[in-house]
Amino acid sequence: MDRLIQYPAQIPLVEDMLNAQRNAMVGIGHLAGAAFGANTVAASGFACAPGEGLALTLAPGALLAPGVVDASAYGTLAAVSSALVRQFISRDPVTLAVSAAGATYIVSVAPQTVDTDDTVLPFYNAADPSVTYAGEGNSGLAAPTVRRDEAALSIGATVPEGSYPLWQIVVPAGATAITADMIAVASGAPFYPSLAAVAPRIVAPFNGQLAEAIGGYPLNAVVADPTTPGTFWVSTADANVSVPGATGATWQSLFNGYATQAWSNGQFLQLANTDVQAVTGPVTFSGVTLVPTPTDYTKKQAIGASDADARYARQTGGNTLTGNQNITGSVRVMESSLQAVKTVADAWLNAYVTDDGYLELDLDRLSTGAGIAYLKMDSNGLVATSGGTVAFTSQLPQTTYSGAAGDAGSYTITAYTDPSTPSGKRYRISGQTAEYTSEGSQTISLPLTLNGILPGAWGATMFWPSKINNNNDQIAQITATPTVSTIQVNVDILGSVGTPTWPCYVTWWIEGY
């Protein structure tokens, strides 16, 4: 069944409320269709009793009949012609009177949908919210507030079109009052029995609560045993609330005194039957049970203990397996190792997990037990052998660079694996500054932001693109402790009488992690 989703602070719409009611009606209609059938007309209630004089009293009732969701617009929602079983209700007792004695009458019920309960409703006044409108647009007009599915009752000589017969009333000539014997169910009346009325006649498991609710099972009612399949009981008394099978219970077995051939075949093995016979449930044999040696191991034949011991591996060990063994699934060796022996090579391989969780493969001398070689893999995935530690490609230095040699702003980064640093890596970065044409300082942004700088691991060197004279009296300086993202390079002239050569450049370097 559809349900609308609302959200906090959402502005409610009239369609939301209408759709919620329509969705509930659709859900009930489909449930009724599943229970009674999509094209079935079913009536319940509408008990008919004599009233005063030539009048009848009809009790409240309900009518299920096929229809559509909404044949006309429902408020602001458009009509929907989808097929749906509809429920039409008569909520209160209804009194109907016959026109005269000496005739036969039919009480009928007709499904009808009406928009009713007209009321002048208050509406929101956008111009002045403190004052509501009386009716839509302040028209003062009343509007229906309920769409009602009614079961409309009537009485007449015939059944009106679109109605369904319920009761036939035969009133003799001269009668002044209707009596109960004049009332009978009309031909074709769509009354359905209630579940309580049908339940005692269904071969269902015995239910103590149902027995109490219906005043006991009637005589000859048949129930299934609630715990034993294939066992049925017949009630030997009316108003029976006793439990079948209990001492003194007024029930007897449906098959009391009888055993059918089918039942016997299902309960007992047949000695003269050469067909395969199945036994359901556990079987206990006393003494030794002998079975022949199987002639075809692809069949479902029983096998004796000696044949099984010679053919299959024992879980307690001591097995010698000959030939190739194909195993589907995992092989698990608990608290031990896998061993492979090659006698002609005087060697055996031992594979196991060490107590500290490492994988170890040992190649040992078979005759002496002395170790030949080993391979270990620790929990971090690192590998060591008797020949040394294995380095992965990821552990080798890796270099990246930008620009070309001699280009201003070019740099080179070399990354090393270094377990001594917090990050497990060590980086050496070197680069070239932009040109200097006078004394000054440049702050270089490192192409890689480090986590930390190694102590004393930085420096700078002057260089000139070409030799002009021998009096290049400039020096390069790192004028402050580098940060993890910058290094400051300064160029000064030596002394007050130095002879500088411009332009010049500085090559800087730094190491960190």
C-alpha positions as CSV (number, residue, x, y, z in Angstrom):
1,M,0.0,0.0,0.0
2,D,1.3,3.5,-0.9
3,R,2.2,5.8,2.0
4,L,3.0,9.5,1.6
5,I,6.3,10.8,2.9
6,Q,6.3,14.1,4.8
7,Y,9.3,16.1,5.9
8,P,10.0,18.5,8.8
9,A,9.0,22.1,8.0
10,Q,7.4,20.9,4.7
11,I,4.3,23.0,3.7
12,P,1.3,20.6,3.8
13,L,-0.8,20.4,0.7
14,V,-4.5,19.4,0.5
15,E,-3.5,16.7,-2.0
16,D,-1.3,15.1,0.7
17,M,-4.4,14.5,2.9
18,L,-6.6,13.4,0.0
19,N,-3.9,11.0,-1.3
20,A,-3.4,9.5,2.2
21,Q,-7.2,8.6,2.4
22,R,-7.3,7.4,-1.2
23,N,-4.2,5.2,-0.7
24,A,-5.8,3.6,2.4
25,M,-9.0,2.9,0.4
26,V,-7.0,1.3,-2.4
27,G,-5.1,-0.9,0.1
28,I,-8.3,-2.1,1.7
29,G,-9.9,-2.6,-1.7
30,H,-7.1,-4.8,-2.9
31,L,-7.1,-6.8,0.3
32,A,-10.8,-7.4,-0.1
33,G,-10.2,-8.4,-3.7
34,A,-7.6,-10.9,-2.6
35,A,-10.0,-12.4,0.0
36,F,-13.2,-12.5,-2.0
37,G,-12.1,-12.1,-5.7
38,A,-11.8,-9.0,-7.8
39,N,-15.2,-9.4,-9.5
40,T,-17.2,-10.9,-6.5
41,V,-20.1,-9.2,-4.8
42,A,-20.2,-10.0,-1.1
43,A,-22.6,-8.9,1.6
44,S,-22.3,-9.2,5.4
45,G,-24.6,-8.1,8.1
46,F,-28.0,-6.6,7.0
47,A,-29.9,-8.9,9.4
48,C,-33.6,-8.6,8.7
49,A,-36.1,-8.7,11.5
50,P,-39.9,-7.8,11.8
51,G,-40.6,-4.2,12.8
52,E,-43.8,-2.7,13.9
53,G,-46.8,-3.5,11.7
54,L,-45.8,-4.0,8.0
55,A,-42.3,-2.7,8.6
56,L,-38.9,-4.4,8.6
57,T,-35.7,-3.5,10.5
58,L,-32.4,-4.0,8.6
59,A,-29.3,-4.2,10.8
60,P,-26.1,-2.4,9.8
61,G,-24.1,-4.1,7.1
62,A,-21.4,-3.9,4.4
63,L,-21.4,-4.6,0.7
64,L,-18.2,-5.4,-1.3
65,A,-18.6,-4.7,-5.0
66,P,-16.3,-4.2,-8.0
67,G,-15.8,-0.6,-9.1
68,V,-13.1,1.9,-9.8
69,V,-11.0,4.0,-7.5
70,D,-12.8,7.3,-8.2
71,A,-15.2,7.7,-11.0
72,S,-15.1,11.5,-10.5
73,A,-12.7,14.0,-9.2
74,Y,-12.0,13.6,-5.5
75,G,-11.4,17.1,-4.1
76,T,-8.4,18.4,-6.0
77,L,-7.4,14.9,-7.2
78,A,-8.4,13.8,-10.6
79,A,-10.6,10.8,-11.2
80,V,-8.9,7.4,-11.4
81,S,-10.5,4.6,-13.4
82,S,-8.4,1.8,-12.1
83,A,-10.4,-1.3,-11.1
84,L,-10.9,-1.7,-7.3
85,V,-13.1,-3.7,-5.0
86,R,-15.1,-1.0,-3.1
87,Q,-16.8,-1.3,0.3
88,F,-20.2,0.3,0.8
89,I,-21.6,0.5,4.4
90,S,-24.9,1.0,6.0
91,R,-23.9,2.3,9.4
92,D,-27.2,2.4,11.3
93,P,-30.4,0.3,11.4
94,V,-32.8,1.0,8.6
95,T,-36.6,0.7,8.7
96,L,-38.4,-0.3,5.5
97,A,-42.1,-0.7,5.1
98,V,-44.1,-2.7,2.6
99,S,-46.8,-0.9,0.7
100,A,-49.5,-3.5,1.2
101,A,-50.3,-7.1,2.3
102,G,-50.8,-9.8,-0.2
103,A,-47.6,-9.5,-2.2
104,T,-44.0,-10.6,-2.4
105,Y,-41.2,-8.0,-1.8
106,I,-37.5,-8.0,-2.3
107,V,-35.1,-6.1,0.0
108,S,-32.2,-4.8,-2.1
109,V,-29.0,-3.0,-1.5
110,A,-27.3,-0.6,-4.0
111,P,-23.7,0.6,-3.8
112,Q,-23.5,4.4,-4.2
113,T,-20.9,7.1,-3.7
114,V,-22.1,10.5,-2.7
115,D,-20.3,13.7,-1.7
116,T,-22.2,15.0,1.3
117,D,-22.1,16.8,4.7
118,D,-22.1,20.2,3.0
119,T,-20.6,22.9,5.2
120,V,-19.5,26.5,4.8
121,L,-15.8,26.0,5.4
122,P,-13.2,28.6,6.6
123,F,-10.5,29.4,4.0
124,Y,-7.2,31.2,4.3
125,N,-7.2,34.9,3.6
126,A,-3.9,35.8,2.0
127,A,-4.8,39.5,2.1
128,D,-5.5,39.5,5.8
129,P,-4.5,36.2,7.5
130,S,-6.2,37.2,10.8
131,V,-9.6,37.1,9.1
132,T,-10.7,33.8,7.4
133,Y,-12.9,33.6,4.3
134,A,-16.3,32.0,4.7
135,G,-16.3,29.5,1.8
136,E,-13.8,29.4,-1.1
137,G,-13.0,32.9,-2.2
138,N,-15.3,34.2,0.6
139,S,-18.3,33.1,-1.5
140,G,-20.2,31.9,1.6
141,L,-21.2,28.8,-0.3
142,A,-21.3,25.4,1.3
143,A,-19.1,22.5,0.0
144,P,-19.3,18.8,0.6
145,T,-16.9,17.5,3.3
146,V,-17.3,13.8,3.0
147,R,-17.2,11.3,0.1
148,R,-19.3,8.5,1.5
149,D,-19.6,5.0,0.0
150,E,-23.1,4.0,1.1
151,A,-25.0,0.7,1.0
152,A,-28.5,2.1,0.1
153,L,-31.4,-0.2,1.2
154,S,-34.7,-0.3,-0.6
155,I,-37.8,-2.6,-0.8
156,G,-40.0,-3.3,-3.8
157,A,-41.5,-5.9,-6.0
158,T,-38.4,-6.1,-8.2
159,V,-34.7,-5.5,-7.8
160,P,-33.7,-2.1,-9.2
161,E,-30.9,-2.0,-11.8
162,G,-27.5,-1.8,-10.1
163,S,-28.8,-3.3,-6.9
164,Y,-28.4,-6.7,-5.4
165,P,-31.1,-8.8,-3.7
166,L,-30.8,-9.6,0.0
167,W,-34.2,-10.7,1.5
168,Q,-37.5,-12.0,0.1
169,I,-40.6,-11.0,2.1
170,V,-43.8,-12.9,1.4
171,V,-46.7,-11.0,3.0
172,P,-50.0,-12.9,3.0
173,A,-53.3,-11.1,2.2
174,G,-54.9,-9.7,5.2
175,A,-51.7,-9.6,7.3
176,T,-51.3,-6.7,9.6
177,A,-47.8,-7.4,10.7
178,I,-44.7,-9.0,9.4
179,T,-43.5,-12.1,11.2
180,A,-40.2,-14.0,11.1
181,D,-41.6,-16.8,9.0
182,M,-42.3,-14.4,6.2
183,I,-38.6,-13.5,5.8
184,A,-36.2,-15.6,3.8
185,V,-32.9,-15.1,2.0
186,A,-33.5,-13.9,-1.5
187,S,-32.4,-16.0,-4.5
188,G,-29.0,-14.8,-5.6
189,A,-28.3,-12.9,-2.3
190,P,-24.5,-12.4,-2.1
191,F,-24.2,-13.3,1.6
192,Y,-20.9,-14.8,2.6
193,P,-20.6,-16.9,5.8
194,S,-18.4,-15.4,8.5
195,L,-15.1,-17.0,9.4
196,A,-16.5,-18.1,12.7
197,A,-19.3,-19.9,10.9
198,V,-17.0,-21.6,8.4
199,A,-14.2,-22.5,10.8
200,P,-15.8,-25.6,12.4
201,R,-16.3,-27.2,9.0
202,I,-12.8,-26.7,7.7
203,V,-10.3,-29.6,8.2
204,A,-7.8,-27.4,10.1
205,P,-5.7,-28.2,13.1
206,F,-7.5,-28.3,16.4
207,N,-7.4,-25.0,18.2
208,G,-8.5,-24.6,21.8
209,Q,-9.0,-20.8,21.6
210,L,-11.2,-21.2,18.5
211,A,-13.2,-24.0,20.3
212,E,-14.0,-21.6,23.2
213,A,-14.8,-18.7,20.8
214,I,-17.4,-20.7,18.8
215,G,-18.9,-22.5,21.8
216,G,-17.2,-25.8,21.0
217,Y,-16.8,-27.9,17.8
218,P,-20.1,-29.4,16.6
219,L,-20.8,-33.2,16.3
220,N,-18.9,-34.8,13.4
221,A,-16.6,-31.9,12.9
222,V,-13.2,-33.1,11.6
223,V,-9.9,-31.5,12.7
224,A,-6.3,-32.3,12.0
225,D,-4.0,-33.2,14.8
226,P,-1.9,-30.0,15.6
227,T,1.3,-32.0,16.1
228,T,1.1,-35.3,14.2
229,P,0.8,-35.0,10.4
230,G,-1.7,-37.4,8.8
231,T,-3.7,-37.8,12.0
232,F,-7.3,-36.6,11.9
233,W,-10.1,-36.6,14.6
234,V,-13.9,-36.7,14.4
235,S,-15.9,-34.9,17.1
236,T,-18.3,-37.4,18.9
237,A,-20.3,-34.6,20.7
238,D,-21.7,-31.1,20.2
239,A,-20.1,-28.1,21.9
240,N,-16.9,-30.0,22.0
241,V,-14.0,-28.2,23.7
242,S,-12.0,-31.2,24.8
243,V,-8.5,-31.8,23.4
244,P,-8.2,-34.7,20.8
245,G,-6.1,-37.5,22.1
246,A,-6.5,-36.5,25.8
247,T,-7.9,-38.9,28.3
248,G,-11.7,-38.7,28.2
249,A,-11.8,-36.4,25.1
250,T,-14.9,-36.7,23.0
251,W,-13.0,-37.3,19.8
252,Q,-12.1,-40.4,17.8
253,S,-9.6,-41.1,15.1
254,L,-11.0,-40.5,11.6
255,F,-9.4,-43.9,10.6
256,N,-10.5,-45.6,13.8
257,G,-10.3,-49.4,13.1
258,Y,-9.1,-49.0,9.6
259,A,-5.7,-49.3,7.9
260,T,-5.5,-48.4,4.3
261,Q,-3.1,-50.0,1.8
262,A,-1.4,-46.7,1.2
263,W,-1.0,-46.1,4.9
264,S,0.4,-49.5,5.5
265,N,2.9,-49.1,2.6
266,G,4.0,-45.8,4.1
267,Q,4.5,-47.2,7.6
268,F,6.1,-50.6,7.1
269,L,8.9,-52.1,4.9
270,Q,7.7,-54.7,2.4
271,L,9.9,-57.8,2.5
272,A,8.7,-59.0,-1.0
273,N,9.1,-55.6,-2.7
274,T,12.3,-55.4,-4.8
275,D,11.9,-51.6,-5.4
276,V,14.0,-49.1,-3.4
277,Q,12.2,-48.4,-0.1
278,A,12.8,-45.3,1.8
279,V,12.8,-45.0,5.6
280,T,12.2,-41.5,7.0
281,G,13.7,-40.8,10.4
282,P,16.4,-42.5,12.5
283,V,16.7,-46.3,12.6
284,T,18.3,-48.2,15.5
285,F,19.6,-51.7,14.8
286,S,20.4,-54.2,17.6
287,G,23.2,-56.6,17.0
288,V,25.5,-56.8,14.0
289,T,24.1,-55.7,10.6
290,L,25.8,-57.3,7.7
291,V,25.9,-55.7,4.2
292,P,27.6,-57.0,1.1
293,T,30.7,-55.5,-0.4
294,P,29.5,-52.8,-2.9
295,T,29.8,-53.8,-6.5
296,D,29.5,-50.2,-7.8
297,Y,30.8,-47.3,-5.7
298,T,28.9,-44.8,-7.8
299,K,25.6,-46.1,-6.4
300,K,23.9,-45.4,-3.1
301,Q,24.9,-48.8,-1.5
302,A,25.7,-49.5,2.1
303,I,29.3,-50.3,2.9
304,G,30.7,-52.5,5.6
305,A,33.3,-51.4,8.2
306,S,36.2,-53.5,6.8
307,D,35.5,-52.2,3.2
308,A,35.3,-48.6,4.5
309,D,38.5,-48.9,6.5
310,A,40.4,-50.2,3.5
311,R,39.1,-47.6,1.1
312,Y,38.8,-44.3,3.0
313,A,41.0,-42.1,5.2
314,R,40.6,-42.3,9.0
315,Q,40.2,-39.0,10.8
316,T,42.3,-40.2,13.7
317,G,45.4,-40.5,11.4
318,G,47.6,-43.3,10.3
319,N,46.6,-43.0,6.7
320,T,48.8,-43.7,3.6
321,L,47.3,-42.2,0.5
322,T,48.4,-43.6,-2.9
323,G,48.0,-41.7,-6.2
324,N,46.9,-38.1,-6.8
325,Q,44.4,-36.7,-4.4
326,N,42.1,-33.9,-5.7
327,I,40.7,-31.7,-2.8
328,T,38.0,-29.2,-3.5
329,G,38.0,-26.5,-0.8
330,S,40.6,-25.4,1.7
331,V,43.1,-27.7,3.5
332,R,43.7,-26.6,7.1
333,V,46.5,-27.9,9.3
334,M,46.0,-27.0,12.9
335,E,49.0,-26.2,15.2
336,S,51.4,-28.0,12.8
337,S,53.1,-27.6,9.5
338,L,52.8,-28.7,5.9
339,Q,55.7,-30.9,4.8
340,A,56.9,-32.0,1.4
341,V,59.7,-34.7,1.3
342,K,62.0,-35.5,-1.6
343,T,64.2,-38.5,-0.6
344,V,66.4,-38.5,-3.7
345,A,67.4,-34.9,-3.0
346,D,67.8,-35.6,0.8
347,A,65.7,-32.6,1.5
348,W,62.3,-31.7,2.9
349,L,60.2,-28.5,2.8
350,N,58.5,-27.4,6.0
351,A,55.8,-24.6,5.7
352,Y,54.2,-23.2,8.9
353,V,53.2,-20.0,10.7
354,T,55.5,-19.1,13.6
355,D,54.3,-18.3,17.1
356,D,54.8,-14.6,16.4
357,G,52.6,-14.7,13.3
358,Y,55.2,-14.9,10.6
359,L,55.0,-17.2,7.5
360,E,58.2,-19.4,7.3
361,L,59.3,-21.8,4.7
362,D,62.3,-24.0,5.7
363,L,64.3,-26.2,3.4
364,D,66.1,-28.8,5.6
365,R,68.5,-31.7,5.1
366,L,66.4,-34.9,5.4
367,S,69.3,-37.1,6.8
368,T,70.6,-34.7,9.4
369,G,67.8,-32.1,9.9
370,A,70.3,-29.3,9.3
371,G,68.9,-26.2,7.7
372,I,69.7,-25.5,4.0
373,A,67.7,-22.3,3.4
374,Y,64.7,-20.4,4.7
375,L,62.2,-17.7,3.6
376,K,60.2,-15.6,6.0
377,M,57.4,-13.1,5.5
378,D,56.5,-11.0,8.5
379,S,53.1,-9.4,9.4
380,N,54.1,-6.2,7.5
381,G,54.6,-8.2,4.3
382,L,58.5,-7.8,4.4
383,V,60.5,-10.8,3.1
384,A,63.8,-12.1,4.4
385,T,65.7,-15.2,3.2
386,S,68.8,-17.0,4.3
387,G,70.6,-14.9,1.6
388,G,69.5,-11.5,3.0
389,T,66.5,-9.2,3.1
390,V,64.4,-8.8,0.0
391,A,63.8,-5.2,-1.1
392,F,60.6,-4.3,-2.9
393,T,60.4,-1.8,-5.7
394,S,58.5,0.5,-3.4
395,Q,61.5,0.5,-1.0
396,L,64.1,1.6,-3.7
397,P,64.9,5.3,-4.2
398,Q,62.5,7.0,-6.5
399,T,63.3,10.3,-8.3
400,T,61.1,12.9,-9.8
401,Y,62.1,16.2,-11.3
402,S,60.8,19.3,-13.0
403,G,62.5,21.5,-15.6
404,A,65.9,21.0,-17.2
405,A,69.4,21.5,-15.8
406,G,70.2,25.2,-15.6
407,D,66.5,26.3,-15.7
408,A,65.5,28.7,-13.1
409,G,62.9,27.1,-10.7
410,S,63.9,23.5,-11.8
411,Y,64.1,20.9,-9.0
412,T,64.7,17.2,-8.3
413,I,63.1,15.1,-5.5
414,T,64.6,11.7,-4.5
415,A,62.5,9.6,-2.1
416,Y,64.1,6.9,0.1
417,T,62.6,4.2,2.4
418,D,63.9,5.1,5.8
419,P,62.3,3.3,8.8
420,S,64.2,5.6,11.2
421,T,61.9,8.6,10.3
422,P,58.3,8.9,11.6
423,S,56.9,8.7,8.1
424,G,59.1,5.8,7.1
425,K,60.4,7.9,4.2
426,R,63.3,10.4,3.6
427,Y,63.2,13.0,0.9
428,R,66.1,14.9,-0.7
429,I,65.0,18.0,-2.6
430,S,67.3,20.2,-4.6
431,G,66.5,23.1,-7.0
432,Q,67.7,26.2,-8.7
433,T,66.6,29.7,-7.8
434,A,65.6,32.4,-10.2
435,E,68.5,34.7,-11.3
436,Y,70.0,37.3,-9.1
437,T,70.9,40.7,-10.7
438,S,71.7,42.3,-7.3
439,E,72.0,41.5,-3.7
440,G,68.8,40.1,-2.2
441,S,66.8,37.2,-0.8
442,Q,64.4,34.7,-2.4
443,T,62.0,32.5,-0.5
444,I,61.6,29.2,-2.3
445,S,58.3,27.2,-1.9
446,L,59.3,23.6,-1.7
447,P,57.6,21.4,-4.4
448,L,56.8,18.9,-1.6
449,T,55.5,19.8,1.8
450,L,57.5,17.8,4.4
451,N,56.5,16.5,7.8
452,G,59.8,17.5,9.3
453,I,63.4,18.5,8.4
454,L,66.4,16.5,9.3
455,P,68.9,18.3,11.5
456,G,71.5,20.3,9.6
457,A,70.4,18.9,6.3
458,W,70.2,21.9,4.0
459,G,72.6,24.2,2.1
460,A,73.2,26.4,-0.9
461,T,75.9,26.9,-3.6
462,M,76.5,29.9,-6.0
463,F,76.9,29.4,-9.6
464,W,77.2,31.6,-12.8
465,P,75.9,30.6,-16.2
466,S,79.3,31.5,-17.7
467,K,82.7,32.7,-16.6
468,I,83.2,36.5,-17.0
469,N,86.2,37.2,-14.7
470,N,87.8,35.9,-11.6
471,N,86.3,38.4,-9.3
472,N,82.9,36.9,-8.6
473,D,82.7,38.2,-5.1
474,Q,79.2,37.0,-4.2
475,I,78.2,34.4,-1.6
476,A,75.0,32.3,-1.2
477,Q,73.5,32.0,2.3
478,I,70.5,30.2,3.9
479,T,69.5,33.0,6.1
480,A,66.9,31.2,8.3
481,T,66.0,27.7,9.4
482,P,64.0,26.3,6.6
483,T,60.3,25.4,7.2
484,V,58.6,22.2,6.0
485,S,57.4,24.2,3.0
486,T,59.9,27.0,2.3
487,I,63.7,27.7,2.2
488,Q,65.1,31.3,2.2
489,V,68.2,31.9,0.0
490,N,70.2,35.2,0.2
491,V,73.0,36.5,-2.0
492,D,75.5,39.1,-0.7
493,I,78.6,40.8,-2.1
494,L,81.8,40.0,-0.1
495,G,83.2,43.2,1.5
496,S,82.6,46.7,0.4
497,V,85.1,46.6,-2.5
498,G,84.0,43.2,-3.9
499,T,83.5,42.9,-7.6
500,P,80.2,41.1,-8.3
501,T,79.2,39.4,-11.6
502,W,75.6,39.4,-12.6
503,P,73.4,37.5,-13.3
504,C,74.1,34.6,-10.9
505,Y,72.0,31.7,-9.5
506,V,71.9,29.6,-6.4
507,T,71.5,25.8,-6.2
508,W,69.8,24.9,-2.9
509,W,69.1,21.5,-1.2
510,I,67.2,20.2,1.8
511,E,66.5,16.8,3.4
512,G,63.4,15.8,5.4
513,Y,60.7,13.3,5.9
